[in-house]
């Protein structure tokens, strides 16, 4: 299976705050990924669980700490 080319990262990315929540479980978000369809926020657990699939989809990590 081939890897999709990475999406271009947005020119500016706001830092993650305590109000940012994981799109899978509503825990505190630690990672923002940018896809062609838009941004997703993940807690550390869900980012690790989906990291390989996100990479295959061409996702670009634009924030990884608060």
C-alpha positions in Angstrom: 0.0 0.0 0.0 1.4 3.4 -0.9 1.6 6.4 1.3 -0.3 9.5 0.3 1.7 12.7 -0.2 1.6 14.9 2.9 -0.9 17.7 3.0 0.5 21.1 3.1 0.6 22.4 6.7 -1.4 25.6 7.4 0.8 28.8 7.4 0.0 29.4 11.1 -1.2 27.0 13.8 -2.5 28.2 17.1 -0.9 26.4 20.1 -3.0 23.8 21.9 -4.8 24.9 25.0 -6.4 23.2 28.0 -9.8 23.7 26.2 -8.7 21.6 23.2 -10.1 18.1 23.4 -9.4 14.8 21.6 -11.9 14.2 18.7 -12.1 10.5 19.7 -12.6 10.6 23.5 -12.7 14.2 24.7 -9.5 13.8 26.8 -7.1 16.7 26.7 -5.6 17.1 23.2 -1.9 16.7 22.8 -1.6 16.4 19.0 -3.1 18.4 16.1 -2.9 16.7 12.7 -3.8 18.4 9.4 -5.5 16.5 6.6 -6.9 17.7 3.3 -10.4 17.5 4.9 -9.4 19.6 8.0 -7.7 19.3 11.3 -8.1 16.6 14.0 -7.1 16.7 17.6 -5.9 13.7 19.5 -4.9 12.7 23.0 -1.6 10.9 23.2 -3.3 7.5 23.4 -5.4 8.0 20.2 -2.5 9.6 18.3 -0.3 6.5 19.0 -3.2 4.2 18.1 -3.9 6.0 14.7 -0.4 7.3 13.9 0.4 4.8 11.1 -3.0 5.3 9.4 -2.7 9.1 9.6 0.8 8.9 8.0 -0.6 6.7 5.2 -3.3 9.3 4.7 -0.7 12.1 4.3 -1.5 13.8 7.7 1.0 16.4 8.9 1.4 16.9 12.7 1.4 20.7 13.3 1.3 20.7 17.1 2.4 18.1 19.6 2.6 19.8 23.0 0.6 22.3 25.0 
